[in-house]
């Protein structure tokens, strides 16, 4: 109980710090925009480049803070929710990544009519895993959902035909801010899978991955029945 309480206090502290950093960042970006406007007519190419770097870094930092806030909030999501249809949740998650859903074939038929209690934001988990599958690919990708039932839990798998990864990294990929590829190739904060793991484990489930380079990946997670 003490360990859980300490973790919650840490998450609340992190959210408070993120809030204050956002305020200072917003001020910095606004003043950089004022400078950009005021010296637009006389600035040199070098000054233009420096201002562009400042504004770009500010945008990237704001995105990272948003993701960090989501990571911290994942450990605070404790409220009970009524039973729901996971197929409906999947459809909602799919709409959130609609802009990335090109040249893909997605089969979610096994989820149809599968009702589960959802005491945590399972839609977020589905959305992050979908985002991952649509990002880490080269060309068209096929995504399919798998549903299994164990004695005390439902087991869901999201299988893709993306680039895959070496199994030696199957634990490392869940660490916060961990990346296997440079952001210039596959942009991202390195927090998506860490957010999923926090949500699932915080509520009694588990999350793991199976993959081979060039052969796609399957991300599994359990939901207590």
GROMACS elastic network, one bead per residue, 0.5 to 0.9 nm:
[ bonds ]
;  ai    aj funct       b0    kb
    1     4     6  0.51657   500
    1     5     6  0.61884   500
    1     6     6  0.86526   500
    2     5     6  0.50305   500
    2     6     6  0.61185   500
    2     7     6  0.85884   500
    3     6     6  0.51494   500
    3     7     6  0.62335   500
    3     8     6  0.87190   500
    4     7     6  0.51072   500
    4     8     6  0.62600   500
    4     9     6  0.86888   500
    5     8     6  0.51395   500
    5     9     6  0.62330   500
    5    10     6  0.86551   500
    6     9     6  0.50972   500
    6    10     6  0.62118   500
    6    11     6  0.87122   500
    7    10     6  0.50558   500
    7    11     6  0.62508   500
    7    12     6  0.86913   500
    7    75     6  0.78812   500
    8    11     6  0.50753   500
    8    12     6  0.62124   500
    8    13     6  0.85575   500
    8    72     6  0.88885   500
    8    75     6  0.68357   500
    8    76     6  0.64607   500
    9    12     6  0.51292   500
    9    13     6  0.61112   500
    9    14     6  0.85859   500
   10    13     6  0.50217   500
   10    14     6  0.61087   500
   10    15     6  0.86652   500
   10    72     6  0.84600   500
   11    14     6  0.50362   500
   11    15     6  0.62577   500
   11    16     6  0.86909   500
   11    69     6  0.88998   500
   11    71     6  0.86383   500
   11    73     6  0.69288   500
   11    74     6  0.87826   500
   11    75     6  0.67771   500
   11    76     6  0.72180   500
   12    15     6  0.51683   500
   12    16     6  0.63181   500
   12    17     6  0.87648   500
   12    72     6  0.73938   500
   12    73     6  0.80431   500
   12    76     6  0.80771   500
   13    16     6  0.51019   500
   13    17     6  0.62499   500
   13    18     6  0.86298   500
   14    17     6  0.51193   500
   14    18     6  0.61063   500
   14    19     6  0.85944   500
   14    68     6  0.84124   500
   14    69     6  0.76257   500
   14    72     6  0.66430   500
   15    18     6  0.50752   500
   15    19     6  0.62057   500
   15    20     6  0.88588   500
   15    68     6  0.82050   500
   15    69     6  0.58105   500
   15    70     6  0.89412   500
   15    72     6  0.64660   500
   15    73     6  0.75860   500
   16    19     6  0.51311   500
   16    20     6  0.65401   500
   16    21     6  0.88155   500
   17    20     6  0.52598   500
   17    21     6  0.62053   500
   17    22     6  0.85751   500
   18    21     6  0.51059   500
   18    22     6  0.60562   500
   18    23     6  0.87385   500
   18    65     6  0.63242   500
   18    66     6  0.83387   500
   18    68     6  0.77355   500
   18    69     6  0.67674   500
   19    22     6  0.52137   500
   19    23     6  0.65705   500
   19    65     6  0.86276   500
   19    69     6  0.85928   500
   20    23     6  0.51830   500
   20    24     6  0.66063   500
   20    25     6  0.86965   500
   21    24     6  0.52394   500
   21    25     6  0.60390   500
   21    26     6  0.84974   500
   21    65     6  0.82808   500
   22    25     6  0.50096   500
   22    26     6  0.59736   500
   22    27     6  0.86302   500
   22    61     6  0.88807   500
   22    62     6  0.69733   500
   22    65     6  0.73085   500
   23    26     6  0.51985   500
   23    27     6  0.64290   500
   23    28     6  0.88313   500
   24    27     6  0.51946   500
   24    28     6  0.63206   500
   24    29     6  0.87837   500
   25    28     6  0.50829   500
   25    29     6  0.62266   500
   25    30     6  0.85889   500
   25    58     6  0.68659   500
   25    61     6  0.81122   500
   25    62     6  0.75499   500
   26    29     6  0.52437   500
   26    30     6  0.61405   500
   26    31     6  0.86829   500
   26    58     6  0.81226   500
   26    62     6  0.83915   500
   27    30     6  0.51588   500
   27    31     6  0.62226   500
   27    32     6  0.86019   500
   28    31     6  0.52977   500
   28    32     6  0.61957   500
   28    33     6  0.86749   500
   28    58     6  0.80305   500
   29    32     6  0.50246   500
   29    33     6  0.61916   500
   29    34     6  0.86894   500
   29    54     6  0.77049   500
   29    55     6  0.62450   500
   29    58     6  0.62389   500
   29    59     6  0.84117   500
   30    33     6  0.50647   500
   30    34     6  0.63259   500
   30    35     6  0.88014   500
   31    35     6  0.62812   500
   31    36     6  0.85625   500
   32    35     6  0.50916   500
   32    36     6  0.61621   500
   32    37     6  0.86776   500
   32    51     6  0.68938   500
   32    54     6  0.73519   500
   32    55     6  0.70441   500
   33    37     6  0.62042   500
   33    38     6  0.86183   500
   33    51     6  0.82611   500
   33    55     6  0.77302   500
   34    37     6  0.51203   500
   34    38     6  0.60582   500
   34    39     6  0.86170   500
   35    38     6  0.51325   500
   35    39     6  0.60728   500
   35    40     6  0.80587   500
   35    51     6  0.83171   500
   36    39     6  0.57306   500
   36    40     6  0.57462   500
   36    43     6  0.85287   500
   36    47     6  0.89771   500
   36    48     6  0.77717   500
   36    51     6  0.68042   500
   36    52     6  0.88671   500
   37    40     6  0.52581   500
   37    41     6  0.84574   500
   38    41     6  0.78005   500
   38    42     6  0.88876   500
   39    42     6  0.55108   500
   39    43     6  0.54507   500
   40    43     6  0.56606   500
   40    44     6  0.89253   500
   40    48     6  0.83882   500
   43    46     6  0.80382   500
   43    47     6  0.59672   500
   43    48     6  0.66452   500
   44    47     6  0.51806   500
   44    48     6  0.62906   500
   44    49     6  0.86991   500
   45    48     6  0.50014   500
   45    49     6  0.62030   500
   45    50     6  0.87175   500
   46    49     6  0.51308   500
   46    50     6  0.63047   500
   46    51     6  0.87211   500
   47    50     6  0.50909   500
   47    51     6  0.61627   500
   47    52     6  0.85100   500
   48    51     6  0.52402   500
   48    52     6  0.61197   500
   48    53     6  0.86639   500
   49    52     6  0.50892   500
   49    53     6  0.62610   500
   49    54     6  0.87634   500
   50    53     6  0.51146   500
   50    54     6  0.63098   500
   50    55     6  0.87755   500
   51    54     6  0.50462   500
   51    55     6  0.62131   500
   51    56     6  0.84789   500
   52    55     6  0.52526   500
   52    56     6  0.60111   500
   52    57     6  0.84961   500
   53    56     6  0.50715   500
   53    57     6  0.59911   500
   53    58     6  0.84535   500
   54    57     6  0.52009   500
   54    58     6  0.61368   500
   54    59     6  0.87041   500
   55    58     6  0.50053   500
   55    59     6  0.62479   500
   55    60     6  0.87207   500
   56    59     6  0.51314   500
   56    60     6  0.62861   500
   56    61     6  0.86056   500
   57    60     6  0.50948   500
   57    61     6  0.60366   500
   57    62     6  0.85370   500
   58    61     6  0.50882   500
   58    62     6  0.61276   500
   58    63     6  0.86516   500
   59    62     6  0.51529   500
   59    63     6  0.63333   500
   59    64     6  0.87475   500
   60    63     6  0.51254   500
   60    64     6  0.62573   500
   60    65     6  0.87030   500
   61    64     6  0.50246   500
   61    65     6  0.61629   500
   61    66     6  0.86297   500
   62    65     6  0.51288   500
   62    66     6  0.62746   500
   62    67     6  0.87495   500
   63    66     6  0.51394   500
   63    67     6  0.63691   500
   63    68     6  0.86887   500
   63   189     6  0.79430   500
   64    67     6  0.50820   500
   64    68     6  0.60960   500
   64    69     6  0.85666   500
   64   188     6  0.88533   500
   64   189     6  0.60628   500
   64   191     6  0.87918   500
   65    69     6  0.60773   500
   65    70     6  0.85585   500
   66    69     6  0.51458   500
   66    70     6  0.63440   500
   66    71     6  0.87473   500
   67    71     6  0.62158   500
   67    72     6  0.87262   500
   67   189     6  0.71898   500
   67   191     6  0.67639   500
   67   192     6  0.80364   500
   67   195     6  0.86698   500
   68    72     6  0.62241   500
   68    73     6  0.85169   500
   68   189     6  0.89039   500
   68   191     6  0.74818   500
   68   195     6  0.89114   500
   69    72     6  0.51359   500
   69    73     6  0.60252   500
   69    74     6  0.85254   500
   70    73     6  0.50460   500
   70    74     6  0.61134   500
   70   195     6  0.71884   500
   71    74     6  0.52330   500
   71    75     6  0.72598   500
   71   176     6  0.87911   500
   71   191     6  0.72182   500
   71   192     6  0.83236   500
   71   194     6  0.72774   500
   71   196     6  0.85924   500
   71   198     6  0.75300   500
   71   199     6  0.87528   500
   72    75     6  0.57327   500
   72    76     6  0.71617   500
   72   195     6  0.82724   500
   72   198     6  0.88118   500
   73    76     6  0.50508   500
   73    77     6  0.64223   500
   73   195     6  0.89844   500
   74    77     6  0.55646   500
   74    78     6  0.88795   500
   74   120     6  0.87646   500
   74   121     6  0.84433   500
   74   195     6  0.63889   500
   74   196     6  0.81183   500
   74   198     6  0.60336   500
   74   199     6  0.52829   500
   74   202     6  0.81155   500
   75    78     6  0.78960   500
   75   195     6  0.87387   500
   75   198     6  0.61097   500
   75   199     6  0.64429   500
   75   202     6  0.63697   500
   76    79     6  0.87740   500
   76   199     6  0.88814   500
   76   202     6  0.86219   500
   77    80     6  0.89918   500
   77   119     6  0.84829   500
   77   120     6  0.62678   500
   77   121     6  0.75628   500
   77   199     6  0.76616   500
   77   202     6  0.84350   500
   77   203     6  0.89703   500
   78   119     6  0.70586   500
   78   120     6  0.66457   500
   78   202     6  0.83553   500
   78   203     6  0.78478   500
   79   119     6  0.63129   500
   79   120     6  0.71308   500
   80   117     6  0.87412   500
   80   118     6  0.73837   500
   80   120     6  0.71876   500
   81    84     6  0.83536   500
   81   117     6  0.71735   500
   81   118     6  0.57436   500
   81   120     6  0.73773   500
   82   116     6  0.89025   500
   82   117     6  0.62406   500
   82   118     6  0.66586   500
   82   119     6  0.75429   500
   83   115     6  0.66928   500
   83   116     6  0.55121   500
   83   118     6  0.59079   500
   83   119     6  0.83725   500
   84    87     6  0.88002   500
   84    88     6  0.79253   500
   84    89     6  0.79185   500
   84   114     6  0.84547   500
   84   115     6  0.55228   500
   84   116     6  0.56389   500
   84   117     6  0.60745   500
   84   118     6  0.64843   500
   85    88     6  0.54540   500
   85    89     6  0.66272   500
   85    90     6  0.88718   500
   85   111     6  0.81594   500
   85   112     6  0.76608   500
   85   113     6  0.63259   500
   85   114     6  0.56930   500
   85   116     6  0.63342   500
   85   117     6  0.85455   500
   85   118     6  0.89940   500
   86    90     6  0.60633   500
   86    91     6  0.86177   500
   86   111     6  0.62088   500
   86   112     6  0.74244   500
   86   113     6  0.76955   500
   86   114     6  0.59461   500
   86   115     6  0.60979   500
   86   116     6  0.67242   500
   86   118     6  0.86549   500
   86   122     6  0.81998   500
   86   123     6  0.81598   500
   87    90     6  0.50346   500
   87    91     6  0.63290   500
   87    92     6  0.87609   500
   87   108     6  0.73102   500
   87   109     6  0.80255   500
   87   110     6  0.83185   500
   87   113     6  0.67299   500
   87   114     6  0.67081   500
   87   115     6  0.82660   500
   88    91     6  0.51205   500
   88    92     6  0.63681   500
   88    93     6  0.87162   500
   88   111     6  0.85583   500
   88   112     6  0.79320   500
   88   113     6  0.88350   500
   89    92     6  0.50990   500
   89    93     6  0.62172   500
   89    94     6  0.85870   500
   89   122     6  0.75558   500
   89   123     6  0.53466   500
   89   126     6  0.79802   500
   90    93     6  0.50069   500
   90    94     6  0.60436   500
   90    95     6  0.86739   500
   90   108     6  0.79196   500
   90   111     6  0.81548   500
   90   122     6  0.88618   500
   90   123     6  0.64887   500
   90   126     6  0.63259   500
   90   127     6  0.75739   500
   91    94     6  0.50079   500
   91    95     6  0.63584   500
   91    96     6  0.89128   500
   91   108     6  0.88046   500
   92    95     6  0.52485   500
   92    96     6  0.67039   500
   92   123     6  0.73176   500
   92   127     6  0.83316   500
   93    96     6  0.52306   500
   93    97     6  0.69449   500
   93    98     6  0.89317   500
   93   123     6  0.57889   500
   93   124     6  0.70660   500
   93   125     6  0.86721   500
   93   126     6  0.61895   500
   93   128     6  0.83663   500
   93   130     6  0.78383   500
   94    97     6  0.54275   500
   94    98     6  0.61789   500
   94   101     6  0.81982   500
   94   126     6  0.82498   500
   94   127     6  0.65816   500
   94   130     6  0.72369   500
   94   131     6  0.87603   500
   95    99     6  0.84399   500
   95   101     6  0.89964   500
   95   127     6  0.89027   500
   96    99     6  0.78928   500
   96   127     6  0.71045   500
   96   131     6  0.89785   500
   97   100     6  0.55523   500
   97   101     6  0.63959   500
   97   127     6  0.72299   500
   97   128     6  0.89978   500
   97   130     6  0.74986   500
   97   131     6  0.63357   500
   97   134     6  0.85291   500
   98   102     6  0.80431   500
   99   102     6  0.74665   500
  100   131     6  0.76668   500
  100   134     6  0.64094   500
  100   135     6  0.76026   500
  101   104     6  0.61342   500
  101   105     6  0.87399   500
  101   131     6  0.88158   500
  101   134     6  0.66213   500
  102   105     6  0.86663   500
  102   134     6  0.83070   500
  102   140     6  0.78020   500
  102   141     6  0.88860   500
  103   139     6  0.72524   500
  103   141     6  0.66565   500
  103   142     6  0.87543   500
  104   134     6  0.77574   500
  104   139     6  0.87581   500
  104   140     6  0.54110   500
  104   142     6  0.56470   500
  104   143     6  0.74131   500
  105   140     6  0.79565   500
  105   141     6  0.64076   500
  105   143     6  0.60915   500
  105   144     6  0.82288   500
  106   141     6  0.84726   500
  106   142     6  0.58960   500
  106   144     6  0.56896   500
  106   145     6  0.82428   500
  107   110     6  0.80066   500
  107   142     6  0.80005   500
  107   143     6  0.62264   500
  107   145     6  0.63638   500
  108   111     6  0.56731   500
  108   112     6  0.73034   500
  108   143     6  0.82894   500
  108   144     6  0.59606   500
  108   145     6  0.51882   500
  108   146     6  0.80820   500
  109   112     6  0.54636   500
  109   144     6  0.84498   500
  109   145     6  0.74722   500
  109   146     6  0.89609   500
  110   113     6  0.82837   500
  110   114     6  0.78403   500
  110   144     6  0.87450   500
  110   145     6  0.64190   500
  110   146     6  0.63040   500
  110   147     6  0.61526   500
  111   114     6  0.53546   500
  111   115     6  0.86167   500
  111   145     6  0.71546   500
  111   146     6  0.77916   500
  111   147     6  0.68762   500
  111   156     6  0.88966   500
  112   115     6  0.85564   500
  114   147     6  0.87337   500
  116   154     6  0.80973   500
  116   223     6  0.79409   500
  116   224     6  0.85368   500
  116   225     6  0.68532   500
  117   120     6  0.88426   500
  117   223     6  0.82828   500
  117   224     6  0.80207   500
  117   225     6  0.70792   500
  118   121     6  0.69339   500
  118   122     6  0.65835   500
  118   223     6  0.80987   500
  118   224     6  0.89672   500
  119   122     6  0.82411   500
  119   203     6  0.75132   500
  120   123     6  0.86116   500
  120   124     6  0.89782   500
  120   199     6  0.68649   500
  120   200     6  0.78432   500
  120   202     6  0.86768   500
  120   203     6  0.69634   500
  121   124     6  0.54954   500
  121   125     6  0.70533   500
  121   199     6  0.73380   500
  121   200     6  0.89397   500
  122   125     6  0.50873   500
  122   126     6  0.63165   500
  122   127     6  0.85587   500
  122   196     6  0.87586   500
  122   199     6  0.79581   500
  122   200     6  0.80585   500
  122   223     6  0.88118   500
  123   126     6  0.51024   500
  123   127     6  0.60170   500
  123   128     6  0.86040   500
  124   128     6  0.61082   500
  124   129     6  0.85519   500
  124   195     6  0.86338   500
  124   196     6  0.74112   500
  124   199     6  0.86053   500
  125   128     6  0.52805   500
  125   129     6  0.61973   500
  125   130     6  0.85270   500
  125   192     6  0.87162   500
  125   193     6  0.84135   500
  125   195     6  0.77764   500
  125   196     6  0.50414   500
  125   197     6  0.83612   500
  125   199     6  0.74996   500
  125   200     6  0.79259   500
  126   129     6  0.52380   500
  126   130     6  0.60376   500
  126   131     6  0.85244   500
  126   158     6  0.84569   500
  126   196     6  0.84624   500
  127   130     6  0.51081   500
  127   131     6  0.60764   500
  127   132     6  0.86040   500
  128   131     6  0.50287   500
  128   132     6  0.62111   500
  128   133     6  0.87351   500
  128   192     6  0.57508   500
  128   193     6  0.70398   500
  128   195     6  0.82232   500
  128   196     6  0.70411   500
  129   132     6  0.50219   500
  129   133     6  0.62617   500
  129   134     6  0.86787   500
  129   158     6  0.73652   500
  129   192     6  0.78174   500
  129   193     6  0.74301   500
  129   196     6  0.79923   500
  129   219     6  0.75509   500
  130   133     6  0.51079   500
  130   134     6  0.61768   500
  130   135     6  0.85068   500
  130   143     6  0.83871   500
  130   158     6  0.79192   500
  131   134     6  0.52284   500
  131   135     6  0.60524   500
  131   136     6  0.86755   500
  131   192     6  0.85790   500
  132   135     6  0.51240   500
  132   136     6  0.60699   500
  132   137     6  0.89932   500
  132   192     6  0.78402   500
  132   193     6  0.83976   500
  133   136     6  0.56924   500
  133   137     6  0.70866   500
  133   141     6  0.80535   500
  133   142     6  0.89175   500
  133   143     6  0.74308   500
  133   158     6  0.85216   500
  133   159     6  0.82275   500
  133   160     6  0.60982   500
  133   161     6  0.81379   500
  133   162     6  0.65758   500
  133   216     6  0.88063   500
  133   217     6  0.81997   500
  134   137     6  0.65397   500
  134   141     6  0.73137   500
  134   143     6  0.86376   500
  134   160     6  0.86023   500
  134   162     6  0.79164   500
  135   138     6  0.87486   500
  135   162     6  0.84328   500
  135   186     6  0.70697   500
  135   187     6  0.86049   500
  136   162     6  0.58121   500
  136   163     6  0.59616   500
  136   164     6  0.76542   500
  136   186     6  0.70923   500
  137   140     6  0.74948   500
  137   141     6  0.67284   500
  137   160     6  0.89535   500
  137   161     6  0.75375   500
  137   163     6  0.50507   500
  137   164     6  0.81310   500
  137   216     6  0.84332   500
  138   141     6  0.78248   500
  138   162     6  0.67067   500
  138   163     6  0.66443   500
  139   162     6  0.84530   500
  140   161     6  0.85172   500
  140   162     6  0.84417   500
  141   160     6  0.67442   500
  141   161     6  0.54388   500
  141   162     6  0.60840   500
  142   159     6  0.81079   500
  142   160     6  0.55751   500
  142   161     6  0.55169   500
  142   162     6  0.79400   500
  143   158     6  0.69213   500
  143   159     6  0.55489   500
  143   161     6  0.68220   500
  143   162     6  0.88740   500
  144   157     6  0.81512   500
  144   158     6  0.59433   500
  144   159     6  0.52534   500
  144   160     6  0.65666   500
  145   156     6  0.71010   500
  145   157     6  0.56220   500
  145   159     6  0.62786   500
  145   160     6  0.89934   500
  146   155     6  0.80032   500
  146   156     6  0.55463   500
  146   158     6  0.64022   500
  146   159     6  0.75738   500
  146   220     6  0.87935   500
  147   154     6  0.72918   500
  147   155     6  0.58379   500
  147   157     6  0.65090   500
  148   153     6  0.88465   500
  148   154     6  0.60502   500
  148   156     6  0.64155   500
  148   157     6  0.84353   500
  149   152     6  0.80633   500
  149   153     6  0.62770   500
  149   155     6  0.58405   500
  149   156     6  0.86717   500
  149   225     6  0.87958   500
  150   153     6  0.52483   500
  150   154     6  0.60269   500
  150   155     6  0.70668   500
  150   225     6  0.86799   500
  151   154     6  0.83151   500
  151   225     6  0.82334   500
  152   223     6  0.87568   500
  152   224     6  0.60950   500
  152   225     6  0.53762   500
  153   205     6  0.83133   500
  153   222     6  0.62737   500
  153   223     6  0.54149   500
  154   221     6  0.84528   500
  154   222     6  0.55886   500
  154   223     6  0.51331   500
  154   224     6  0.62947   500
  154   225     6  0.59603   500
  155   220     6  0.69638   500
  155   221     6  0.58891   500
  155   223     6  0.64479   500
  155   224     6  0.87759   500
  156   219     6  0.82526   500
  156   220     6  0.56346   500
  156   221     6  0.54860   500
  156   222     6  0.62131   500
  156   223     6  0.79558   500
  157   218     6  0.62454   500
  157   219     6  0.54676   500
  157   221     6  0.65161   500
  157   222     6  0.87999   500
  158   217     6  0.81238   500
  158   218     6  0.54050   500
  158   219     6  0.52400   500
  158   220     6  0.65226   500
  158   221     6  0.88408   500
  159   216     6  0.74280   500
  159   217     6  0.57858   500
  159   219     6  0.65146   500
  159   220     6  0.86017   500
  160   163     6  0.89011   500
  160   164     6  0.85308   500
  160   215     6  0.86019   500
  160   216     6  0.53310   500
  160   217     6  0.54913   500
  160   218     6  0.63604   500
  160   219     6  0.88240   500
  161   164     6  0.76424   500
  161   214     6  0.80330   500
  161   215     6  0.61534   500
  161   217     6  0.67195   500
  161   218     6  0.89637   500
  162   213     6  0.88683   500
  162   214     6  0.69312   500
  162   215     6  0.68103   500
  162   217     6  0.68093   500
  163   212     6  0.83139   500
  163   213     6  0.60561   500
  163   215     6  0.64499   500
  163   216     6  0.54139   500
  163   217     6  0.78590   500
  164   210     6  0.88540   500
  164   211     6  0.55246   500
  164   212     6  0.53176   500
  164   214     6  0.53154   500
  164   215     6  0.56945   500
  164   217     6  0.51842   500
  164   218     6  0.89081   500
  165   168     6  0.84349   500
  165   169     6  0.72223   500
  165   170     6  0.80812   500
  165   180     6  0.84514   500
  165   210     6  0.87544   500
  165   211     6  0.57445   500
  165   212     6  0.52458   500
  165   214     6  0.73946   500
  165   215     6  0.83677   500
  165   216     6  0.76837   500
  165   217     6  0.75085   500
  166   169     6  0.58783   500
  166   170     6  0.74118   500
  166   211     6  0.65936   500
  166   212     6  0.53649   500
  166   213     6  0.55726   500
  167   170     6  0.51336   500
  167   171     6  0.85475   500
  167   209     6  0.84853   500
  167   210     6  0.68357   500
  167   211     6  0.59523   500
  167   212     6  0.63602   500
  167   213     6  0.84203   500
  168   171     6  0.76062   500
  168   172     6  0.81407   500
  169   173     6  0.61066   500
  169   180     6  0.83394   500
  170   173     6  0.59929   500
  170   174     6  0.77774   500
  170   208     6  0.74601   500
  170   209     6  0.60154   500
  170   210     6  0.70294   500
  170   211     6  0.78766   500
  171   174     6  0.58418   500
  171   175     6  0.74798   500
  171   208     6  0.78081   500
  171   209     6  0.81583   500
  172   175     6  0.55378   500
  172   178     6  0.70336   500
  172   179     6  0.86250   500
  172   180     6  0.88511   500
  173   176     6  0.81586   500
  173   177     6  0.89077   500
  173   178     6  0.60712   500
  173   179     6  0.68273   500
  173   180     6  0.74104   500
  173   190     6  0.84097   500
  173   193     6  0.70851   500
  173   194     6  0.79952   500
  174   177     6  0.87222   500
  174   178     6  0.72980   500
  174   190     6  0.87291   500
  174   191     6  0.80235   500
  174   192     6  0.83362   500
  174   193     6  0.52489   500
  174   195     6  0.84962   500
  174   196     6  0.85073   500
  174   197     6  0.69717   500
  174   208     6  0.86688   500
  175   178     6  0.54765   500
  175   179     6  0.87612   500
  175   190     6  0.81933   500
  175   191     6  0.77787   500
  175   193     6  0.77723   500
  175   194     6  0.57929   500
  176   179     6  0.88476   500
  176   189     6  0.89076   500
  176   190     6  0.62504   500
  176   191     6  0.52353   500
  176   192     6  0.83080   500
  176   193     6  0.79209   500
  176   194     6  0.53483   500
  176   195     6  0.81651   500
  177   189     6  0.63696   500
  177   191     6  0.54178   500
  177   192     6  0.88736   500
  177   194     6  0.81647   500
  178   189     6  0.85362   500
  178   190     6  0.52366   500
  178   191     6  0.74700   500
  178   194     6  0.89094   500
  179   182     6  0.71649   500
  179   183     6  0.81561   500
  179   188     6  0.85927   500
  179   189     6  0.83951   500
  179   190     6  0.56149   500
  179   191     6  0.89888   500
  181   184     6  0.83776   500
  181   185     6  0.69016   500
  181   186     6  0.65016   500
  181   187     6  0.87712   500
  182   185     6  0.56001   500
  182   186     6  0.63671   500
  182   187     6  0.75322   500
  183   188     6  0.62785   500
  183   189     6  0.83561   500
  184   187     6  0.60156   500
  187   190     6  0.88504   500
  188   191     6  0.79391   500
  188   192     6  0.83614   500
  189   192     6  0.73863   500
  190   193     6  0.75495   500
  190   194     6  0.78568   500
  191   194     6  0.51090   500
  191   195     6  0.60378   500
  191   196     6  0.86954   500
  192   195     6  0.52572   500
  192   196     6  0.64688   500
  192   197     6  0.88448   500
  193   197     6  0.61560   500
  193   198     6  0.86315   500
  194   197     6  0.50986   500
  194   198     6  0.62094   500
  194   199     6  0.86878   500
  195   198     6  0.52279   500
  195   199     6  0.63092   500
  195   200     6  0.87082   500
  196   199     6  0.52786   500
  196   200     6  0.61712   500
  196   201     6  0.85249   500
  196   207     6  0.78086   500
  197   200     6  0.52160   500
  197   201     6  0.58746   500
  197   202     6  0.80868   500
  197   205     6  0.89095   500
  197   206     6  0.72442   500
  197   207     6  0.59715   500
  197   208     6  0.84967   500
  197   221     6  0.88388   500
  198   201     6  0.54039   500
  198   202     6  0.56726   500
  198   203     6  0.85854   500
  199   202     6  0.52853   500
  199   203     6  0.66627   500
  199   205     6  0.85918   500
  200   203     6  0.56217   500
  200   204     6  0.66423   500
  200   205     6  0.50123   500
  200   206     6  0.57725   500
  200   207     6  0.66929   500
  200   221     6  0.73272   500
  200   222     6  0.75281   500
  200   223     6  0.76425   500
  201   204     6  0.52031   500
  201   206     6  0.53979   500
  201   207     6  0.75122   500
  202   205     6  0.74607   500
  203   206     6  0.88627   500
  203   223     6  0.83843   500
  203   224     6  0.82589   500
  204   222     6  0.84520   500
  204   223     6  0.76339   500
  204   224     6  0.67931   500
  205   221     6  0.69029   500
  205   223     6  0.54824   500
  205   224     6  0.63638   500
  206   220     6  0.81369   500
  206   221     6  0.55032   500
  206   222     6  0.55350   500
  206   223     6  0.79701   500
  207   219     6  0.72800   500
  207   220     6  0.56367   500
  207   222     6  0.67661   500
  208   218     6  0.85705   500
  208   219     6  0.59270   500
  208   220     6  0.53952   500
  208   221     6  0.65409   500
  209   217     6  0.70608   500
  209   218     6  0.57116   500
  209   220     6  0.60157   500
  209   221     6  0.87651   500
  210   216     6  0.88129   500
  210   217     6  0.57639   500
  210   218     6  0.52659   500
  210   219     6  0.65045   500
  210   220     6  0.81238   500
  211   214     6  0.87825   500
  211   215     6  0.70279   500
  211   216     6  0.60318   500
  211   218     6  0.63427   500
  211   219     6  0.85871   500
  212   215     6  0.53206   500
  212   216     6  0.63921   500
  212   217     6  0.68723   500
  213   216     6  0.69044   500
  213   217     6  0.85800   500
  222   225     6  0.89886   500
